[in-house]
Amino acid sequence: VKFVRRLMLCPIGIGCILITWAVKKCLGQKMHFDTIFNICGVFIFALFISITLFVVDPLRCGRNPDGSLSMLSNPGVICFDSGEHFVMLFLCIAGILCYPMTIISWAT
C-alpha cells in the first residue's frame, strides 16, 4: 500500500496542477496551456531522482543473518520469495516504464 501510494504521487501532483488550470479557466482567468505544460515538466524533472529511487526500491535487497534476502526499505518483505514482493516487482517494472523511461524519452 505504501509503495503504491508513492507511485501515485506524480500523477496526483500533475492532476492537481491540471485541476487548478481548469478552475482558473472556468473563472475566466487567462492561463495558457503552455504554461501548465511547463509547470508539469518542472514538477516532473524536480522529482526525477526521487521518483527513480522509489520506483526501483523493490530491487534493492540485502542479506539477512539467516542468509535470506529482504528489502532494504522494508525488512519484513523477503525478496523473490513472497507474494508481496512479486507484486511489488510487477509494480516496479510498470513504474520503470511509466516514470524514468518515459521522462528520459520525453526529455530527449
DSSP file (Angstrom, degrees, kcal/mol; ACC not computed):
  #  RESIDUE AA STRUCTURE BP1 BP2  ACC     N-H-->O    O-->H-N    N-H-->O    O-->H-N    TCO  KAPPA ALPHA  PHI   PSI    X-CA   Y-CA   Z-CA
    1    1 A V     >        0   0    0      0, 0.0     4,-2.3     0, 0.0     5,-0.2   0.000 360.0 360.0 360.0 -43.7    0.0    0.0    0.0
    2    2 A K  H  >  +     0   0    0      2,-0.2     4,-2.0     1,-0.2     5,-0.1   0.896 360.0  49.9 -64.1 -40.2    2.8    2.4    0.9
    3    3 A F  H  > S+     0   0    0      2,-0.2     4,-2.0     1,-0.2    -1,-0.2   0.915 111.5  47.7 -65.5 -43.9    4.6    1.6   -2.4
    4    4 A V  H  > S+     0   0    0      1,-0.2     4,-1.7     2,-0.2    -2,-0.2   0.892 109.5  54.2 -64.4 -39.9    1.5    2.2   -4.5
    5    5 A R  H  < S+     0   0    0     -4,-2.3     4,-0.3     1,-0.2    -1,-0.2   0.906 109.7  47.0 -60.7 -42.0    0.8    5.4   -2.7
    6    6 A R  H >< S+     0   0    0     -4,-2.0     3,-1.0     1,-0.2     4,-0.4   0.859 108.9  55.0 -69.4 -34.7    4.3    6.7   -3.5
    7    7 A L  H 3< S+     0   0    0     -4,-2.0     3,-0.4     1,-0.2    -1,-0.2   0.825 106.7  51.9 -65.5 -30.4    3.9    5.5   -7.2
    8    8 A M  T 3X S+     0   0    0     -4,-1.7     4,-2.1     1,-0.2    -1,-0.2   0.479  83.8  92.3 -85.7  -2.6    0.8    7.6   -7.4
    9    9 A L  H <> S+     0   0    0     -3,-1.0     4,-2.3    -4,-0.3    -1,-0.2   0.918  86.4  46.2 -58.6 -47.3    2.4   10.8   -6.1
   10   10 A C  H  > S+     0   0    0     -4,-0.4     4,-2.5    -3,-0.4     5,-0.3   0.936 113.0  46.9 -67.4 -48.4    3.4   12.2   -9.5
   11   11 A P  H  > S+     0   0    0      0, 0.0     4,-2.3     0, 0.0    -1,-0.2   0.887 113.9  49.7 -61.6 -35.6    0.1   11.6  -11.3
   12   12 A I  H  X S+     0   0    0     -4,-2.1     4,-2.3     2,-0.2    -2,-0.2   0.915 110.9  49.4 -67.5 -41.7   -1.8   13.1   -8.4
   13   13 A G  H  X S+     0   0    0     -4,-2.3     4,-1.9    -5,-0.2    -1,-0.2   0.922 113.6  45.0 -62.2 -44.7    0.5   16.2   -8.4
   14   14 A I  H  X S+     0   0    0     -4,-2.5     4,-2.4     1,-0.2    -1,-0.2   0.883 111.0  54.8 -67.2 -37.4    0.0   16.7  -12.1
   15   15 A G  H  X S+     0   0    0     -4,-2.3     4,-2.5    -5,-0.3    -2,-0.2   0.905 106.8  50.9 -60.5 -41.5   -3.7   16.1  -11.7
   16   16 A C  H  X S+     0   0    0     -4,-2.3     4,-2.2     2,-0.2    -1,-0.2   0.893 109.8  50.2 -63.2 -39.9   -3.8   18.9   -9.1
   17   17 A I  H  X S+     0   0    0     -4,-1.9     4,-2.0     2,-0.2    -2,-0.2   0.920 112.4  46.9 -64.0 -43.1   -2.0   21.2  -11.5
   18   18 A L  H  X S+     0   0    0     -4,-2.4     4,-2.4     2,-0.2    -2,-0.2   0.870 110.8  51.7 -68.2 -36.6   -4.4   20.4  -14.3
   19   19 A I  H  X S+     0   0    0     -4,-2.5     4,-2.6     2,-0.2     5,-0.2   0.908 108.8  51.6 -64.8 -41.4   -7.4   20.9  -12.0
   20   20 A T  H  X S+     0   0    0     -4,-2.2     4,-2.4     1,-0.2    -2,-0.2   0.916 110.2  49.3 -60.2 -43.1   -6.1   24.3  -10.9
   21   21 A W  H  X S+     0   0    0     -4,-2.0     4,-2.1     2,-0.2    -2,-0.2   0.918 111.6  48.7 -61.5 -44.4   -5.7   25.2  -14.6
   22   22 A A  H  X S+     0   0    0     -4,-2.4     4,-2.4     2,-0.2    -2,-0.2   0.903 111.6  48.9 -64.5 -42.0   -9.3   24.1  -15.4
   23   23 A V  H  X S+     0   0    0     -4,-2.6     4,-2.0     2,-0.2    -1,-0.2   0.928 111.7  49.0 -63.8 -44.9  -10.7   26.0  -12.4
   24   24 A K  H  <>S+     0   0    0     -4,-2.4     5,-2.2     1,-0.2     4,-0.2   0.883 111.3  50.3 -62.4 -37.5   -8.9   29.2  -13.4
   25   25 A K  H ><5S+     0   0    0     -4,-2.1     3,-1.1     1,-0.2    -1,-0.2   0.903 109.8  49.9 -66.9 -40.7  -10.1   28.8  -16.9
   26   26 A C  H 3<5S+     0   0    0     -4,-2.4    -2,-0.2     1,-0.3    -1,-0.2   0.831 107.4  55.0 -66.0 -32.0  -13.7   28.4  -15.7
   27   27 A L  T 3<5S-     0   0    0     -4,-2.0    -1,-0.3    -5,-0.2    -2,-0.2   0.478 120.7-110.2 -80.5  -1.4  -13.4   31.5  -13.6
   28   28 A G  T < 5S+     0   0    0     -3,-1.1     2,-0.4     1,-0.3    -3,-0.2   0.499  71.1 140.8  88.5   3.8  -12.3   33.5  -16.7
   29   29 A Q      < -     0   0    0     -5,-2.2     2,-0.4    -6,-0.2    -1,-0.3  -0.673  53.6-122.5 -82.5 132.5   -8.7   34.0  -15.7
   30   30 A K        +     0   0    0     -2,-0.4     2,-0.3    -3,-0.1    -5,-0.1  -0.601  43.2 155.6 -81.3 126.1   -6.4   33.6  -18.6
   31   31 A M        -     0   0    0     -2,-0.4     2,-0.1   -10,-0.1    -6,-0.0  -0.899  35.4-131.7-149.3 118.1   -3.7   30.9  -18.4
   32   32 A H    >>  -     0   0    0     -2,-0.3     4,-1.3     1,-0.1     3,-0.5  -0.367  13.9-129.3 -72.2 147.4   -2.1   29.3  -21.4
   33   33 A F  H 3> S+     0   0    0      1,-0.2     4,-2.8     2,-0.2     5,-0.2   0.805 107.8  65.6 -66.3 -27.7   -1.8   25.6  -21.6
   34   34 A D  H 3> S+     0   0    0      1,-0.2     4,-2.3     2,-0.2    -1,-0.2   0.887  99.7  52.1 -59.2 -38.0    1.9   26.0  -22.5
   35   35 A T  H <> S+     0   0    0     -3,-0.5     4,-2.3     2,-0.2    -1,-0.2   0.923 110.7  46.6 -64.0 -44.4    2.4   27.5  -19.0
   36   36 A I  H  X S+     0   0    0     -4,-1.3     4,-2.6     2,-0.2    -2,-0.2   0.910 110.7  52.8 -64.3 -41.9    0.7   24.5  -17.4
   37   37 A F  H  X S+     0   0    0     -4,-2.8     4,-2.0     1,-0.2    -1,-0.2   0.905 110.7  47.5 -60.0 -42.4    2.8   22.1  -19.6
   38   38 A N  H  X S+     0   0    0     -4,-2.3     4,-2.5     2,-0.2    -1,-0.2   0.892 110.4  51.6 -66.2 -40.4    6.0   23.8  -18.5
   39   39 A I  H  X S+     0   0    0     -4,-2.3     4,-2.5     2,-0.2    -2,-0.2   0.918 110.1  49.3 -63.2 -42.7    4.9   23.7  -14.8
   40   40 A C  H  X S+     0   0    0     -4,-2.6     4,-2.5     2,-0.2    -1,-0.2   0.903 110.8  51.1 -62.5 -40.4    4.2   19.9  -15.1
   41   41 A G  H  X S+     0   0    0     -4,-2.0     4,-2.7     2,-0.2     5,-0.2   0.915 110.5  47.4 -62.9 -43.8    7.6   19.5  -16.7
   42   42 A V  H  X S+     0   0    0     -4,-2.5     4,-2.3     2,-0.2    -2,-0.2   0.909 111.8  51.8 -63.2 -41.8    9.4   21.4  -13.9
   43   43 A F  H  X S+     0   0    0     -4,-2.5     4,-1.3     2,-0.2    -2,-0.2   0.924 112.9  44.5 -59.4 -46.6    7.5   19.3  -11.4
   44   44 A I  H  < S+     0   0    0     -4,-2.5     4,-0.4     1,-0.2     3,-0.2   0.929 115.5  45.8 -66.8 -45.8    8.5   16.0  -13.0
   45   45 A F  H >< S+     0   0    0     -4,-2.7     3,-0.6     1,-0.2     4,-0.4   0.825 109.2  56.0 -70.0 -29.9   12.1   17.0  -13.5
   46   46 A A  H 3< S+     0   0    0     -4,-2.3     4,-0.2    -5,-0.2    -1,-0.2   0.846 116.6  36.7 -67.3 -32.3   12.4   18.3  -10.0
   47   47 A L  T 3X S+     0   0    0     -4,-1.3     4,-3.1    -3,-0.2     5,-0.3   0.330  86.3 107.5-100.0   6.9   11.2   14.9   -8.6
   48   48 A F  H <> S+     0   0    0     -3,-0.6     4,-2.6    -4,-0.4     5,-0.2   0.905  81.1  44.0 -55.9 -49.6   13.0   12.7  -11.2
   49   49 A I  H  > S+     0   0    0     -4,-0.4     4,-2.5     2,-0.2    -1,-0.2   0.927 116.6  46.9 -63.5 -45.0   15.7   11.4   -8.9
   50   50 A S  H  > S+     0   0    0     -4,-0.2     4,-2.3     2,-0.2     5,-0.2   0.922 113.1  49.2 -62.4 -44.1   13.3   10.7   -6.0
   51   51 A I  H  X S+     0   0    0     -4,-3.1     4,-1.9     1,-0.2    -2,-0.2   0.935 112.2  48.1 -61.0 -46.6   10.8    9.1   -8.4
   52   52 A T  H  X S+     0   0    0     -4,-2.6     4,-1.8    -5,-0.3    -1,-0.2   0.907 110.8  51.6 -62.3 -42.4   13.5    6.8   -9.9
   53   53 A L  H  < S+     0   0    0     -4,-2.5    -1,-0.2     1,-0.2    -2,-0.2   0.915 113.5  41.8 -64.3 -43.1   14.8    5.8   -6.4
   54   54 A F  H  < S+     0   0    0     -4,-2.3     3,-0.4     1,-0.2    -1,-0.2   0.768 109.8  58.6 -80.1 -19.8   11.5    4.8   -5.0
   55   55 A V  H  < S+     0   0    0     -4,-1.9    -1,-0.2    -5,-0.2    -2,-0.2   0.903 111.4  41.3 -68.7 -39.7   10.4    3.0   -8.3
   56   56 A V  S >< S+     0   0    0     -4,-1.8     3,-1.7     1,-0.2     4,-0.5   0.354  84.2 107.9 -89.1   7.1   13.5    0.7   -8.1
   57   57 A D  G >  S+     0   0    0     -3,-0.4     3,-1.6     1,-0.3    15,-0.3   0.855  70.9  58.8 -53.8 -41.5   13.1    0.2   -4.3
   58   58 A P  G 3  S+     0   0    0      0, 0.0    -1,-0.3     0, 0.0    -2,-0.1   0.716 101.0  58.2 -64.1 -16.6   11.8   -3.4   -4.6
   59   59 A L  G <  S+     0   0    0     -3,-1.7     2,-1.1     1,-0.1    -2,-0.2   0.614  84.7  89.2 -85.2 -11.9   15.1   -4.3   -6.4
   60   60 A R    <   +     0   0    0     -3,-1.6    12,-2.3    -4,-0.5    13,-0.4  -0.742  58.5 163.1 -91.1 100.0   17.2   -3.2   -3.5
   61   61 A C  E     -A   71   0A   0     -2,-1.1     2,-0.3    10,-0.3    10,-0.2  -0.872  19.2-162.7-119.4 150.4   17.6   -6.2   -1.3
   62   62 A G  E     -A   70   0A   0      8,-3.0     8,-2.6    -2,-0.3     2,-0.2  -0.921  27.9 -97.4-130.3 157.3   20.1   -7.0    1.4
   63   63 A R  E     -A   69   0A   0     -2,-0.3     6,-0.2     6,-0.2     5,-0.1  -0.483  30.4-147.7 -75.7 139.5   21.2  -10.2    3.2
   64   64 A N    >   -     0   0    0      4,-3.1     3,-2.1    -2,-0.2    -1,-0.0  -0.615  32.3-104.0 -94.8 163.0   19.7  -11.3    6.5
   65   65 A P  T 3  S+     0   0    0      0, 0.0    -1,-0.1     0, 0.0    -2,-0.0   0.799 122.6  56.9 -58.4 -27.6   21.7  -13.2    9.1
   66   66 A D  T 3  S-     0   0    0      2,-0.1     3,-0.1     1,-0.0    -3,-0.0   0.440 122.3-105.9 -84.9   2.5   19.9  -16.4    8.1
   67   67 A G  S <  S+     0   0    0     -3,-2.1     2,-0.1     1,-0.3    -1,-0.0   0.259  81.5 121.3  96.1 -11.8   21.0  -16.0    4.5
   68   68 A S        -     0   0    0     -5,-0.1    -4,-3.1     1,-0.1     2,-0.4  -0.352  61.0-119.3 -79.5 166.5   17.7  -14.8    3.0
   69   69 A L  E     +A   63   0A   0     10,-0.3    10,-2.1    -6,-0.2     2,-0.3  -0.875  30.9 178.2-106.3 138.2   17.3  -11.6    1.2
   70   70 A S  E     -AB  62  78A   0     -8,-2.6    -8,-3.0    -2,-0.4     8,-0.2  -0.954  39.1 -88.4-134.3 158.7   14.9   -8.9    2.3
   71   71 A M  E     -A   61   0A   0      6,-2.2   -10,-0.3     3,-0.6     6,-0.2  -0.380  28.8-139.4 -64.3 139.5   14.1   -5.4    1.0
   72   72 A L  S    S+     0   0    0    -12,-2.3    -1,-0.1   -15,-0.3   -11,-0.1   0.857 103.7  44.5 -68.4 -34.7   16.4   -2.7    2.5
   73   73 A S  S    S+     0   0    0    -13,-0.4    -1,-0.2   -16,-0.3   -12,-0.1   0.713 129.0  24.9 -83.0 -20.4   13.5   -0.3    2.8
   74   74 A N    >   -     0   0    0      3,-0.2     3,-2.3     1,-0.1    -3,-0.6  -0.688  65.5-174.5-144.5  85.1   11.1   -2.9    4.3
   75   75 A P  T 3  S+     0   0    0      0, 0.0    -3,-0.1     0, 0.0    -1,-0.1   0.636  79.3  71.6 -61.2 -13.3   12.9   -5.8    6.0
   76   76 A G  T 3  S+     0   0    0     -6,-0.1     2,-0.7     1,-0.1    -6,-0.0   0.611  83.6  79.9 -76.7 -10.7    9.6   -7.6    6.6
   77   77 A V  S <  S-     0   0    0     -3,-2.3    -6,-2.2    -6,-0.2     2,-0.5  -0.878  76.2-144.6-102.8 116.1    9.4   -8.4    2.9
   78   78 A I  B >>  -B   70   0A   0     -2,-0.7     3,-1.1    -8,-0.2     4,-0.9  -0.668  25.1-118.2 -81.0 126.3   11.5  -11.3    1.8
   79   79 A C  T 34 S-     0   0    0    -10,-2.1   -10,-0.3    -2,-0.5    -1,-0.1  -0.410  84.6  -7.8 -70.6 136.0   12.9  -10.8   -1.7
   80   80 A F  T 34 S+     0   0    0      2,-0.2    -1,-0.2     1,-0.1     3,-0.1   0.638 124.8  74.3  58.4  19.2   11.9  -13.2   -4.5
   81   81 A D  T <4 S+     0   0    0     -3,-1.1     2,-0.3     1,-0.1    -2,-0.2   0.445  81.8  65.2-135.7  -7.8   10.2  -15.5   -2.0
   82   82 A S  S  X S-     0   0    0     -4,-0.9     4,-1.8     1,-0.1     3,-0.2  -0.899  73.2-128.5-123.4 151.7    7.0  -13.8   -1.1
   83   83 A G  H  > S+     0   0    0     -2,-0.3     4,-2.1     1,-0.2     5,-0.2   0.859 110.0  58.5 -61.2 -36.3    3.8  -12.9   -3.0
   84   84 A E  H  > S+     0   0    0      1,-0.2     4,-2.0     2,-0.2    -1,-0.2   0.892 105.6  48.9 -61.8 -40.1    4.0   -9.4   -1.7
   85   85 A H  H  > S+     0   0    0     -7,-0.3     4,-2.5     2,-0.2    -1,-0.2   0.880 108.2  53.3 -69.7 -36.8    7.5   -9.0   -3.2
   86   86 A F  H  X S+     0   0    0     -4,-1.8     4,-2.1     2,-0.2    -1,-0.2   0.890 109.2  49.3 -65.6 -37.5    6.4  -10.4   -6.6
   87   87 A V  H  X S+     0   0    0     -4,-2.1     4,-2.3     2,-0.2    -1,-0.2   0.921 111.7  49.1 -63.5 -43.3    3.5   -7.8   -6.7
   88   88 A M  H  X S+     0   0    0     -4,-2.0     4,-2.3     1,-0.2    -2,-0.2   0.865 108.8  53.1 -65.2 -35.6    6.0   -5.1   -5.9
   89   89 A L  H  X S+     0   0    0     -4,-2.5     4,-2.5     2,-0.2    -1,-0.2   0.907 108.6  49.7 -64.8 -41.2    8.3   -6.3   -8.6
   90   90 A F  H  X S+     0   0    0     -4,-2.1     4,-2.3     2,-0.2    -2,-0.2   0.929 113.3  45.9 -61.6 -45.1    5.5   -6.1  -11.1
   91   91 A L  H  X S+     0   0    0     -4,-2.3     4,-2.8     1,-0.2    -2,-0.2   0.849 110.3  55.8 -65.4 -33.8    4.7   -2.6  -10.0
   92   92 A C  H  X S+     0   0    0     -4,-2.3     4,-2.5     2,-0.2    -2,-0.2   0.932 108.8  45.4 -63.2 -47.0    8.4   -1.8  -10.1
   93   93 A I  H  X S+     0   0    0     -4,-2.5     4,-2.0     2,-0.2    -2,-0.2   0.924 115.4  47.1 -63.8 -44.4    8.6   -2.8  -13.8
   94   94 A A  H  X S+     0   0    0     -4,-2.3     4,-2.2     1,-0.2    -2,-0.2   0.904 112.7  50.8 -62.5 -40.4    5.5   -0.9  -14.6
   95   95 A G  H  X S+     0   0    0     -4,-2.8     4,-3.0     2,-0.2    -2,-0.2   0.875 107.5  52.1 -65.3 -38.5    6.8    2.1  -12.7
   96   96 A I  H  <>S+     0   0    0     -4,-2.5     5,-2.2     1,-0.2     6,-0.4   0.907 112.9  45.4 -64.1 -41.1   10.1    2.0  -14.6
   97   97 A L  H  <5S+     0   0    0     -4,-2.0     5,-0.3    -5,-0.2    -2,-0.2   0.862 119.1  42.2 -69.3 -34.7    8.3    2.0  -17.9
   98   98 A C  H  <5S+     0   0    0     -4,-2.2    -2,-0.2    -5,-0.2    -3,-0.2   0.853 127.1  20.9 -81.7 -35.9    5.9    4.8  -16.7
   99   99 A Y  T  X5S+     0   0    0     -4,-3.0     4,-3.1    -5,-0.2     5,-0.3   0.862 125.7  25.8-103.4 -81.3    8.3    7.1  -15.0
  100  100 A P  H  >5S+     0   0    0      0, 0.0     4,-2.5     0, 0.0     5,-0.2   0.908 125.9  45.0 -58.3 -44.4   12.1    7.0  -15.6
  101  101 A M  H  ><S+     0   0    0     -5,-2.2     4,-2.3     1,-0.2     5,-0.2   0.917 117.1  45.3 -65.4 -42.0   11.9    5.6  -19.2
  102  102 A T  H  > S+     0   0    0     -6,-0.4     4,-2.2    -5,-0.3    -1,-0.2   0.916 113.9  48.8 -66.7 -43.6    9.0    8.0  -20.1
  103  103 A I  H  X S+     0   0    0     -4,-3.1     4,-1.9     2,-0.2    -2,-0.2   0.921 113.2  47.1 -63.9 -44.3   10.7   11.0  -18.6
  104  104 A I  H  X S+     0   0    0     -4,-2.5     4,-1.2    -5,-0.3    -1,-0.2   0.918 113.8  47.1 -65.2 -42.8   14.0   10.3  -20.3
  105  105 A S  H  < S+     0   0    0     -4,-2.3    -1,-0.2    -5,-0.2    -2,-0.2   0.853 112.3  51.0 -67.9 -31.7   12.4    9.7  -23.7
  106  106 A W  H  < S+     0   0    0     -4,-2.2    -1,-0.2     1,-0.2    -2,-0.2   0.852 109.7  50.7 -70.1 -35.0   10.3   12.9  -23.3
  107  107 A A  H  <        0   0    0     -4,-1.9    -1,-0.2     1,-0.2    -2,-0.2   0.716 360.0 360.0 -78.2 -21.0   13.5   14.9  -22.4
  108  108 A T     <        0   0    0     -4,-1.2    -1,-0.2    -5,-0.1    -2,-0.2   0.471 360.0 360.0 -98.5 360.0   15.5   13.7  -25.5
